[in-house]
Amino acid sequence: MPHYYFSEIWTPFKFVGIRLFRDDNMDLWIKFWNMRRRRIRK
């Protein structure tokens, strides 16, 4: 399983529990509340 380094992108959606992340390959990931992160396909 690959290992990723994430940096969180601040958005107003964070107040309702939706968080966006960028990994070290500059792919975009999304996380809803306490669910796992999912990659957003290009």
LUMKOLNU-875471 format. One record per atom (N, C-alpha, C): residue number from 0; residue in three letters; atom name; z, y negated, x. Coordinates in Angstrom, 2 decimals, always signed. Layout:
// LUMKOLNU-875471
<r><nr>NUM</nr><rest>Ala</rest><atom>CA</atom><c3>Z</c3><c2>Y</c2><c1>X</c1></r>
...
//
This chain:
// LUMKOLNU-875471
<r><nr>0</nr><rest>Met</rest><atom>N</atom><c3>+0.00</c3><c2>+1.17</c2><c1>+0.84</c1></r>
<r><nr>0</nr><rest>Met</rest><atom>CA</atom><c3>+0.00</c3><c2>+0.00</c2><c1>+0.00</c1></r>
<r><nr>0</nr><rest>Met</rest><atom>C</atom><c3>+0.00</c3><c2>-1.25</c2><c1>+0.90</c1></r>
<r><nr>1</nr><rest>Pro</rest><atom>N</atom><c3>-0.85</c3><c2>-2.21</c2><c1>+0.61</c1></r>
<r><nr>1</nr><rest>Pro</rest><atom>CA</atom><c3>-0.93</c3><c2>-3.40</c2><c1>+1.47</c1></r>
<r><nr>1</nr><rest>Pro</rest><atom>C</atom><c3>+0.30</c3><c2>-4.29</c2><c1>+1.33</c1></r>
<r><nr>2</nr><rest>His</rest><atom>N</atom><c3>+0.54</c3><c2>-5.06</c2><c1>+2.36</c1></r>
<r><nr>2</nr><rest>His</rest><atom>CA</atom><c3>+1.67</c3><c2>-5.99</c2><c1>+2.38</c1></r>
<r><nr>2</nr><rest>His</rest><atom>C</atom><c3>+1.13</c3><c2>-7.41</c2><c1>+2.30</c1></r>
<r><nr>3</nr><rest>Tyr</rest><atom>N</atom><c3>+1.61</c3><c2>-8.20</c2><c1>+1.34</c1></r>
<r><nr>3</nr><rest>Tyr</rest><atom>CA</atom><c3>+1.13</c3><c2>-9.55</c2><c1>+1.14</c1></r>
<r><nr>3</nr><rest>Tyr</rest><atom>C</atom><c3>+2.24</c3><c2>-10.56</c2><c1>+1.40</c1></r>
<r><nr>4</nr><rest>Tyr</rest><atom>N</atom><c3>+1.86</c3><c2>-11.73</c2><c1>+1.89</c1></r>
<r><nr>4</nr><rest>Tyr</rest><atom>CA</atom><c3>+2.76</c3><c2>-12.87</c2><c1>+1.99</c1></r>
<r><nr>4</nr><rest>Tyr</rest><atom>C</atom><c3>+2.34</c3><c2>-13.87</c2><c1>+0.93</c1></r>
<r><nr>5</nr><rest>Phe</rest><atom>N</atom><c3>+3.27</c3><c2>-14.24</c2><c1>+0.06</c1></r>
<r><nr>5</nr><rest>Phe</rest><atom>CA</atom><c3>+2.96</c3><c2>-15.13</c2><c1>-1.06</c1></r>
<r><nr>5</nr><rest>Phe</rest><atom>C</atom><c3>+3.56</c3><c2>-16.51</c2><c1>-0.84</c1></r>
<r><nr>6</nr><rest>Ser</rest><atom>N</atom><c3>+2.84</c3><c2>-17.51</c2><c1>-1.32</c1></r>
<r><nr>6</nr><rest>Ser</rest><atom>CA</atom><c3>+3.40</c3><c2>-18.85</c2><c1>-1.43</c1></r>
<r><nr>6</nr><rest>Ser</rest><atom>C</atom><c3>+3.20</c3><c2>-19.29</c2><c1>-2.87</c1></r>
<r><nr>7</nr><rest>Glu</rest><atom>N</atom><c3>+4.25</c3><c2>-19.85</c2><c1>-3.44</c1></r>
<r><nr>7</nr><rest>Glu</rest><atom>CA</atom><c3>+4.21</c3><c2>-20.22</c2><c1>-4.85</c1></r>
<r><nr>7</nr><rest>Glu</rest><atom>C</atom><c3>+3.53</c3><c2>-21.58</c2><c1>-5.02</c1></r>
<r><nr>8</nr><rest>Ile</rest><atom>N</atom><c3>+2.71</c3><c2>-21.69</c2><c1>-6.06</c1></r>
<r><nr>8</nr><rest>Ile</rest><atom>CA</atom><c3>+2.05</c3><c2>-22.94</c2><c1>-6.41</c1></r>
<r><nr>8</nr><rest>Ile</rest><atom>C</atom><c3>+2.84</c3><c2>-23.54</c2><c1>-7.56</c1></r>
<r><nr>9</nr><rest>Trp</rest><atom>N</atom><c3>+3.29</c3><c2>-24.78</c2><c1>-7.39</c1></r>
<r><nr>9</nr><rest>Trp</rest><atom>CA</atom><c3>+4.07</c3><c2>-25.40</c2><c1>-8.45</c1></r>
<r><nr>9</nr><rest>Trp</rest><atom>C</atom><c3>+3.16</c3><c2>-25.90</c2><c1>-9.55</c1></r>
<r><nr>10</nr><rest>Thr</rest><atom>N</atom><c3>+3.46</c3><c2>-25.51</c2><c1>-10.79</c1></r>
<r><nr>10</nr><rest>Thr</rest><atom>CA</atom><c3>+2.77</c3><c2>-25.99</c2><c1>-11.98</c1></r>
<r><nr>10</nr><rest>Thr</rest><atom>C</atom><c3>+3.80</c3><c2>-26.22</c2><c1>-13.07</c1></r>
<r><nr>11</nr><rest>Pro</rest><atom>N</atom><c3>+3.50</c3><c2>-27.02</c2><c1>-14.08</c1></r>
<r><nr>11</nr><rest>Pro</rest><atom>CA</atom><c3>+4.44</c3><c2>-27.20</c2><c1>-15.20</c1></r>
<r><nr>11</nr><rest>Pro</rest><atom>C</atom><c3>+4.68</c3><c2>-25.90</c2><c1>-15.98</c1></r>
<r><nr>12</nr><rest>Phe</rest><atom>N</atom><c3>+3.80</c3><c2>-24.91</c2><c1>-15.84</c1></r>
<r><nr>12</nr><rest>Phe</rest><atom>CA</atom><c3>+4.00</c3><c2>-23.63</c2><c1>-16.52</c1></r>
<r><nr>12</nr><rest>Phe</rest><atom>C</atom><c3>+5.25</c3><c2>-22.91</c2><c1>-16.03</c1></r>
<r><nr>13</nr><rest>Lys</rest><atom>N</atom><c3>+5.75</c3><c2>-23.30</c2><c1>-14.86</c1></r>
<r><nr>13</nr><rest>Lys</rest><atom>CA</atom><c3>+6.95</c3><c2>-22.67</c2><c1>-14.31</c1></r>
<r><nr>13</nr><rest>Lys</rest><atom>C</atom><c3>+8.15</c3><c2>-22.84</c2><c1>-15.25</c1></r>
<r><nr>14</nr><rest>Phe</rest><atom>N</atom><c3>+8.18</c3><c2>-23.93</c2><c1>-16.03</c1></r>
<r><nr>14</nr><rest>Phe</rest><atom>CA</atom><c3>+9.28</c3><c2>-24.18</c2><c1>-16.96</c1></r>
<r><nr>14</nr><rest>Phe</rest><atom>C</atom><c3>+9.33</c3><c2>-23.16</c2><c1>-18.09</c1></r>
<r><nr>15</nr><rest>Val</rest><atom>N</atom><c3>+8.20</c3><c2>-22.54</c2><c1>-18.42</c1></r>
<r><nr>15</nr><rest>Val</rest><atom>CA</atom><c3>+8.17</c3><c2>-21.53</c2><c1>-19.48</c1></r>
<r><nr>15</nr><rest>Val</rest><atom>C</atom><c3>+8.08</c3><c2>-20.11</c2><c1>-18.93</c1></r>
<r><nr>16</nr><rest>Gly</rest><atom>N</atom><c3>+8.18</c3><c2>-19.97</c2><c1>-17.60</c1></r>
<r><nr>16</nr><rest>Gly</rest><atom>CA</atom><c3>+8.24</c3><c2>-18.64</c2><c1>-17.00</c1></r>
<r><nr>16</nr><rest>Gly</rest><atom>C</atom><c3>+6.94</c3><c2>-18.09</c2><c1>-16.48</c1></r>
<r><nr>17</nr><rest>Ile</rest><atom>N</atom><c3>+5.89</c3><c2>-18.91</c2><c1>-16.39</c1></r>
<r><nr>17</nr><rest>Ile</rest><atom>CA</atom><c3>+4.61</c3><c2>-18.45</c2><c1>-15.85</c1></r>
<r><nr>17</nr><rest>Ile</rest><atom>C</atom><c3>+4.47</c3><c2>-19.04</c2><c1>-14.46</c1></r>
<r><nr>18</nr><rest>Arg</rest><atom>N</atom><c3>+4.36</c3><c2>-18.17</c2><c1>-13.44</c1></r>
<r><nr>18</nr><rest>Arg</rest><atom>CA</atom><c3>+4.32</c3><c2>-18.64</c2><c1>-12.06</c1></r>
<r><nr>18</nr><rest>Arg</rest><atom>C</atom><c3>+3.02</c3><c2>-18.20</c2><c1>-11.39</c1></r>
<r><nr>19</nr><rest>Leu</rest><atom>N</atom><c3>+2.46</c3><c2>-19.07</c2><c1>-10.56</c1></r>
<r><nr>19</nr><rest>Leu</rest><atom>CA</atom><c3>+1.23</c3><c2>-18.79</c2><c1>-9.83</c1></r>
<r><nr>19</nr><rest>Leu</rest><atom>C</atom><c3>+1.54</c3><c2>-18.70</c2><c1>-8.34</c1></r>
<r><nr>20</nr><rest>Phe</rest><atom>N</atom><c3>+0.85</c3><c2>-17.78</c2><c1>-7.66</c1></r>
<r><nr>20</nr><rest>Phe</rest><atom>CA</atom><c3>+1.06</c3><c2>-17.55</c2><c1>-6.24</c1></r>
<r><nr>20</nr><rest>Phe</rest><atom>C</atom><c3>-0.28</c3><c2>-17.45</c2><c1>-5.53</c1></r>
<r><nr>21</nr><rest>Arg</rest><atom>N</atom><c3>-0.30</c3><c2>-17.79</c2><c1>-4.25</c1></r>
<r><nr>21</nr><rest>Arg</rest><atom>CA</atom><c3>-1.44</c3><c2>-17.53</c2><c1>-3.37</c1></r>
<r><nr>21</nr><rest>Arg</rest><atom>C</atom><c3>-0.96</c3><c2>-16.57</c2><c1>-2.28</c1></r>
<r><nr>22</nr><rest>Asp</rest><atom>N</atom><c3>-1.79</c3><c2>-15.59</c2><c1>-1.96</c1></r>
<r><nr>22</nr><rest>Asp</rest><atom>CA</atom><c3>-1.43</c3><c2>-14.69</c2><c1>-0.87</c1></r>
<r><nr>22</nr><rest>Asp</rest><atom>C</atom><c3>-2.09</c3><c2>-15.15</c2><c1>+0.42</c1></r>
<r><nr>23</nr><rest>Asp</rest><atom>N</atom><c3>-1.92</c3><c2>-14.38</c2><c1>+1.47</c1></r>
<r><nr>23</nr><rest>Asp</rest><atom>CA</atom><c3>-2.46</c3><c2>-14.77</c2><c1>+2.78</c1></r>
<r><nr>23</nr><rest>Asp</rest><atom>C</atom><c3>-3.98</c3><c2>-14.70</c2><c1>+2.84</c1></r>
<r><nr>24</nr><rest>Asn</rest><atom>N</atom><c3>-4.63</c3><c2>-14.06</c2><c1>+1.87</c1></r>
<r><nr>24</nr><rest>Asn</rest><atom>CA</atom><c3>-6.10</c3><c2>-14.03</c2><c1>+1.79</c1></r>
<r><nr>24</nr><rest>Asn</rest><atom>C</atom><c3>-6.64</c3><c2>-15.09</c2><c1>+0.84</c1></r>
<r><nr>25</nr><rest>Met</rest><atom>N</atom><c3>-5.77</c3><c2>-15.99</c2><c1>+0.38</c1></r>
<r><nr>25</nr><rest>Met</rest><atom>CA</atom><c3>-6.09</c3><c2>-17.08</c2><c1>-0.54</c1></r>
<r><nr>25</nr><rest>Met</rest><atom>C</atom><c3>-6.52</c3><c2>-16.58</c2><c1>-1.92</c1></r>
<r><nr>26</nr><rest>Asp</rest><atom>N</atom><c3>-6.12</c3><c2>-15.37</c2><c1>-2.31</c1></r>
<r><nr>26</nr><rest>Asp</rest><atom>CA</atom><c3>-6.34</c3><c2>-14.87</c2><c1>-3.67</c1></r>
<r><nr>26</nr><rest>Asp</rest><atom>C</atom><c3>-5.24</c3><c2>-15.42</c2><c1>-4.56</c1></r>
<r><nr>27</nr><rest>Leu</rest><atom>N</atom><c3>-5.54</c3><c2>-15.57</c2><c1>-5.83</c1></r>
<r><nr>27</nr><rest>Leu</rest><atom>CA</atom><c3>-4.59</c3><c2>-16.14</c2><c1>-6.79</c1></r>
<r><nr>27</nr><rest>Leu</rest><atom>C</atom><c3>-3.93</c3><c2>-15.01</c2><c1>-7.59</c1></r>
<r><nr>28</nr><rest>Trp</rest><atom>N</atom><c3>-2.62</c3><c2>-15.09</c2><c1>-7.73</c1></r>
<r><nr>28</nr><rest>Trp</rest><atom>CA</atom><c3>-1.83</c3><c2>-14.11</c2><c1>-8.46</c1></r>
<r><nr>28</nr><rest>Trp</rest><atom>C</atom><c3>-1.03</c3><c2>-14.83</c2><c1>-9.53</c1></r>
<r><nr>29</nr><rest>Ile</rest><atom>N</atom><c3>-0.74</c3><c2>-14.14</c2><c1>-10.63</c1></r>
<r><nr>29</nr><rest>Ile</rest><atom>CA</atom><c3>+0.04</c3><c2>-14.72</c2><c1>-11.73</c1></r>
<r><nr>29</nr><rest>Ile</rest><atom>C</atom><c3>+1.19</c3><c2>-13.79</c2><c1>-12.06</c1></r>
<r><nr>30</nr><rest>Lys</rest><atom>N</atom><c3>+2.31</c3><c2>-14.39</c2><c1>-12.46</c1></r>
<r><nr>30</nr><rest>Lys</rest><atom>CA</atom><c3>+3.48</c3><c2>-13.61</c2><c1>-12.85</c1></r>
<r><nr>30</nr><rest>Lys</rest><atom>C</atom><c3>+4.03</c3><c2>-14.19</c2><c1>-14.14</c1></r>
<r><nr>31</nr><rest>Phe</rest><atom>N</atom><c3>+4.22</c3><c2>-13.33</c2><c1>-15.16</c1></r>
<r><nr>31</nr><rest>Phe</rest><atom>CA</atom><c3>+4.81</c3><c2>-13.73</c2><c1>-16.43</c1></r>
<r><nr>31</nr><rest>Phe</rest><atom>C</atom><c3>+6.24</c3><c2>-13.23</c2><c1>-16.48</c1></r>
<r><nr>32</nr><rest>Trp</rest><atom>N</atom><c3>+7.17</c3><c2>-14.13</c2><c1>-16.65</c1></r>
<r><nr>32</nr><rest>Trp</rest><atom>CA</atom><c3>+8.60</c3><c2>-13.86</c2><c1>-16.80</c1></r>
<r><nr>32</nr><rest>Trp</rest><atom>C</atom><c3>+9.09</c3><c2>-12.84</c2><c1>-15.79</c1></r>
<r><nr>33</nr><rest>Asn</rest><atom>N</atom><c3>+9.52</c3><c2>-11.66</c2><c1>-16.21</c1></r>
<r><nr>33</nr><rest>Asn</rest><atom>CA</atom><c3>+10.03</c3><c2>-10.67</c2><c1>-15.27</c1></r>
<r><nr>33</nr><rest>Asn</rest><atom>C</atom><c3>+9.06</c3><c2>-9.51</c2><c1>-15.05</c1></r>
<r><nr>34</nr><rest>Met</rest><atom>N</atom><c3>+7.80</c3><c2>-9.70</c2><c1>-15.43</c1></r>
<r><nr>34</nr><rest>Met</rest><atom>CA</atom><c3>+6.78</c3><c2>-8.67</c2><c1>-15.19</c1></r>
<r><nr>34</nr><rest>Met</rest><atom>C</atom><c3>+6.30</c3><c2>-8.76</c2><c1>-13.75</c1></r>
<r><nr>35</nr><rest>Arg</rest><atom>N</atom><c3>+5.58</c3><c2>-7.76</c2><c1>-13.29</c1></r>
<r><nr>35</nr><rest>Arg</rest><atom>CA</atom><c3>+5.09</c3><c2>-7.78</c2><c1>-11.92</c1></r>
<r><nr>35</nr><rest>Arg</rest><atom>C</atom><c3>+3.92</c3><c2>-8.72</c2><c1>-11.75</c1></r>
<r><nr>36</nr><rest>Arg</rest><atom>N</atom><c3>+3.63</c3><c2>-9.10</c2><c1>-10.51</c1></r>
<r><nr>36</nr><rest>Arg</rest><atom>CA</atom><c3>+2.51</c3><c2>-9.99</c2><c1>-10.23</c1></r>
<r><nr>36</nr><rest>Arg</rest><atom>C</atom><c3>+1.19</c3><c2>-9.26</c2><c1>-10.43</c1></r>
<r><nr>37</nr><rest>Arg</rest><atom>N</atom><c3>+0.20</c3><c2>-10.00</c2><c1>-10.96</c1></r>
<r><nr>37</nr><rest>Arg</rest><atom>CA</atom><c3>-1.14</c3><c2>-9.45</c2><c1>-11.13</c1></r>
<r><nr>37</nr><rest>Arg</rest><atom>C</atom><c3>-2.13</c3><c2>-10.41</c2><c1>-10.48</c1></r>
<r><nr>38</nr><rest>Arg</rest><atom>N</atom><c3>-3.10</c3><c2>-9.84</c2><c1>-9.83</c1></r>
<r><nr>38</nr><rest>Arg</rest><atom>CA</atom><c3>-4.13</c3><c2>-10.66</c2><c1>-9.19</c1></r>
<r><nr>38</nr><rest>Arg</rest><atom>C</atom><c3>-5.12</c3><c2>-11.13</c2><c1>-10.24</c1></r>
<r><nr>39</nr><rest>Ile</rest><atom>N</atom><c3>-5.51</c3><c2>-12.40</c2><c1>-10.14</c1></r>
<r><nr>39</nr><rest>Ile</rest><atom>CA</atom><c3>-6.55</c3><c2>-12.95</c2><c1>-11.03</c1></r>
<r><nr>39</nr><rest>Ile</rest><atom>C</atom><c3>-7.88</c3><c2>-12.70</c2><c1>-10.36</c1></r>
<r><nr>40</nr><rest>Arg</rest><atom>N</atom><c3>-8.74</c3><c2>-11.97</c2><c1>-11.04</c1></r>
<r><nr>40</nr><rest>Arg</rest><atom>CA</atom><c3>-10.05</c3><c2>-11.61</c2><c1>-10.47</c1></r>
<r><nr>40</nr><rest>Arg</rest><atom>C</atom><c3>-10.96</c3><c2>-12.82</c2><c1>-10.38</c1></r>
<r><nr>41</nr><rest>Lys</rest><atom>N</atom><c3>-11.78</c3><c2>-12.84</c2><c1>-9.35</c1></r>
<r><nr>41</nr><rest>Lys</rest><atom>CA</atom><c3>-12.72</c3><c2>-13.94</c2><c1>-9.16</c1></r>
<r><nr>41</nr><rest>Lys</rest><atom>C</atom><c3>-14.00</c3><c2>-13.68</c2><c1>-9.88</c1></r>
//
